[in-house]
């Protein structure tokens, strides 16, 4: 049995230990008494004030996806609009903007991997884990392993040439343990084994690392896993936050303390973020910079000369980081002597400060001169675009509630970004957001015009 | 859970609801105590869940998924309790389980201790996913529906949470090995 399976079982047994007892009869009786004084929500009251039907019939862009206060607001706005519309006659329609670049979109829907136009048009199924792994039941579950989890694609990435898509396959709860390379022309799918017990890093990092360090076909990915696990000087619980190519063919790695020193979920400024350089042979490791705080997100620029960190220091920030602000984006230049500059995140979205979340996703623009930041934990998802000169050149978009999680992808012309919001791919131009594809789990783009 | 019983409760049958509530309370309580790790807060969350369950039962579209729906309500109630406790600035530690663990006399004490501490350090989102997957046994797709988040998000959170737990255990083992060597 694998180490991963052992941990799964261990955690299940530990959680199932009910030595803490159950709620007393008095607690249940008190709840029932309160329920007796409560009426059920039905009809109009349920539509306006209720939580919305569950399970939902469609994506979260409907009225039921909004908070009751927002629904009431919309109702009021509709009434005002109706009256206003009756007073106005005619109007003008703006034509839709023409498509810009011939980009393609890859996205995951459940166990299926699709390729489509950038606007979600003409979706084409290119792989299905149920077909890749015929031992699965028709529902997609493993036929004879109830603790293995569900096979599904996670983390997809276009190859540099745009002819293949690398997709991690989530089999157990510990992360990717298999990577498939899917040709977009319908050719044979290549399977690459991945030992999940070595997967210390973020899923996206693992797949990115594969493309950054091309390996001969048929060679397993174990080497990359061991590179990060065995050869880095890890002497305490640390995450691999990001990894990317360095200019000399080596790898730049960002490591983060796994836990807070104070033992609670408050952010501790004493946490350490280490930026390391590993040479191409994977034998020499050099510490480039050390930053304090919690790295909510990290990204290494395409040329390996800069690292963008979203840092959160909690309620007692250190003045040495973020200039005393609780959270900021820090850009660290790795050329010569490391240099940094910080942008306080609270200044980007005063109504819902970014950076309070435990996770942020950062992506460098194709030219490497800007970053997009997606704050993944706030009720209001948002993004901001900043320049590497540490000045803000974009605005923040706040989406109406919902969850956001996953990578941010730039369009080739760097005018828009794509990310996941609830189950949709959302396209964001400055100040606007619209769904492109609904019910998806991951997304990546490829620019056909790229060399 | 009987579909007929759920449908009766949806139509306003209070007796049916009370049978559902009494049957659901133990499993909800177990989950709440894992999510909150504080008995009183967990009891409050269970109580709120049972009341909300009655109030919003008509919004449950598929009675077959009653159990998952109650976990959805419970997770939200636990989140509200957690925020309330944080605003009060109260940090309560329930020693019952700790003492039970210490008294069990098994060789897994330190391991459970590491798990306890590591679990406490996870954020609420990660705890939700771990508990729903490893305690309740929900598959990832069902968890995505319960929490209202994408499937990939569930996978990511579970992945990171398990990484953190494993990192804690590994660090504990390394420390123990180092001590053995020094001895």
Interface residues (C-beta under 8 A of the other chain):
Chain A: X4 X7 X8 X10 X11 X12 X14 X15 X16 X17 X18 X19 X20 X21 X22 X23 X24 X27 X28 X30 X31 X32 X34 X35 X36 X38 X39 X40 X41 X42 X46 X50 X51 X52 X53 X54 X55 X57 X60 X108 X110 X141 X149 X150 X152 X154 X155 X170 X173 X174 X175 X176 X199 X200 X202 X203 X235 X236 X237 X238 X239 X258 X259 X260 X263 X264 X265 X358 X377 X403 X405 X406 X420 X422 X423 X440 X441 X442
Chain B: X12 X14 X17 X18 X21 X22 X25 X26 X28 X29 X30 X32 X33 X34 X39 X42 X43 X46 X47 X48 X49 X50 X51 X53 X54 X55 X56 X57 X58 X59 X60 X61 X62 X65 X69 X72 X91 X94 X96 X97 X100 X101 X111 X112 X115 X117 X118 X120 X121 X122 X123 X124 X125 X130 X131 X133 X134 X135 X139 X140 X141 X145 X147 X148 X149 X150 X151 X152 X153 X155 X156 X157 X158 X159 X160 X162 X163 X164 X165 X166 X167 X168 X169 X170 X171 X174
